[in-house]
Amino acid sequence: MTLSNIKEYLTNDHRRCDDVFAQMEEKAHNSLSDAKELTQEFIADMERHFQREERIVFPEFEAKTGMVNGPTEMMRQEHAQMRNLMQQFLEAIENDDKDKFFGLSETLMILLQQHNMKEEQMLYTIVQQHLSAEAGHIVEKMNSLIVE
Amino acid sequence: MDFNGLSIDQAPPISAPVRFFVTAPIFGIIAGIFLLFSDSATLMSRYSIDAIVITHLITIGLFGFIMLGALTQMLPVLASANVPKIKRVALFSYLALFFGLLSMAAGLELSNSVLLWSASALLGAGFLVLIVSMLYALKGVKHFTASIKGMFTSLIFAFMIVLMGIYLLYGYAEDDVTQLHYIVANIHSVWAVFGFAGILIIGVAFQVLPMFYVAPRFKQFCKKRVVILISIGLFIWMLLSIYAEQYALYAKLWITTFFWAFATTVWIKFNKRKRPISDLTVWYWRSASIFLTLGSFLWIYDEFFKHEYIVMVGILIGGGFILSIMLGMLYKIVPFLVWFHLNALGYMTIPTINEMIDKRFARAQFILFIVALIGFVFSFYLPQILTPSALFFTVSMILLEYNMLGAVRIYRRTKKTKPDFDMSAFSTN
């Protein structure tokens, strides 16, 4: 990706995760065990996105604005809620429990989308405004991030 | 700097929207009971007292309560717009609307001018306080997306129809029903259906369909122009219906073209969605598209038959389109709010949103509702099916209330019994 706009970069990341999510559900619809790989891929994509924010963008933004307990903290809490839900995806696959799996995926979907709306509508716009000078550099860092 | 939209204490407390959501079905039940005791000949006249009372129990009690509840929840999320003092504003409006609507129904049925005056004061205050607060909150939003424009426009229409409603109630309170009264009543109803509810649904759909169903996005033309084109159509229609009624048909054609196109677009987008799920909300969206299409055509057709079919148009568009979408949304939003608020409090072992409402009851509610709607449409020709349809409708509203309270019960029980209190998910990673 050659984007140098943080807002666009992270927004595209959201859409990519949405697509993998839909593929995962499609697979799970036919057979849960077949969906295991896509589920792991989805969780990994989400984790990469979270870390791009938590390890790169949020600290830069907090350092620049001094807003430590503000919106970024709220977003971290919602990331934690999502991580917790996604862990249970794999459990549901192990137990071959389709109802549980789709219950979890539906819950995650709504949580995730309202979270994305807050970020895309508000946070990313402010982040881009405050970090526009170093945006190219930040995007580069996000591209080369090694997930921990 | 304005970070309000993202701070946790700014998210409205669960009680603000949920209070509206669990009260709405009660008005549905009351409307159903009124329908049971009405005769179809009276209801065929849109200006009969029974028809007005039942219509408003549904439009204010069901649509109004659900839409206002949803807006208090959605504005901070969709638009990062925070209504000042939302807790107090929402409670005030809720109480004023609740007692206002009951006074209106009783006042009209008993032709009691004291009740009608208090209805007019309470409904006026209840609606205007919340609408003006929301418009004020939206005014401060810097990044105006297509959805926010839709909400803003719809609230402007809401503001106008409330003013018209106050005038109409004055007519009944003072027994001063003139020619102007009927002109205003006509504008009031068309603007309420297409301007307030219709535009709100279109605006929210721009955002909701691509996001929650991973459906293809709406075209830029739709997102940028449709709301304004419909608004212009509604305004021209108003002028024509006052000054040159014989040409009003052209404005109607203009308005229905967009709504019919919207109905078709929704259908196609659901066909192309990437998520395979087909739950109750998808069924509700689908039935809404069908009813909207039928209703739009009938609204035009009705023009050539001295408005004989106008009540049927109301059933198709009001019940089939608007109410279907509202009910479908309730099945998602109430369980999600329960889950979200419990989870944010630290409860981790709670049911997922699919497990909060018994699917069988939800399906039964949907089927009864659709059968009742079809029954209402045909009771135009077969008056004897009005009563069974009203019965189906009432039972479907009782089931709706039962289903919503089921989710709320989980919230109450979990908070009371505290099954676990696991904060590990919030530890730093």
Interface residues (C-beta under 8 A of the other chain):
Chain A: D18 D19 F21 A22 Q23 E25 E26 H29 E54 T65 M67 G70 P71 M74 M75 Q77 A80 Q81 R83 N84 D99 K100 F102 G103 L104 E106 T107 M109 I110 L111 Q113 Q114 N116 M117 K118 Q121 M122 L123 T125 I126
Chain B: M1 F3 G5 L6 S7 I8 V77 L78 A79 S80 K142 H143 T145 Q207 M211 F212 V214 K274 R275 P276 I277 D279 K332 F336 W339 F340 N343 A344 M348 P351 T352 I353 N354 E355 A425 F426 N429
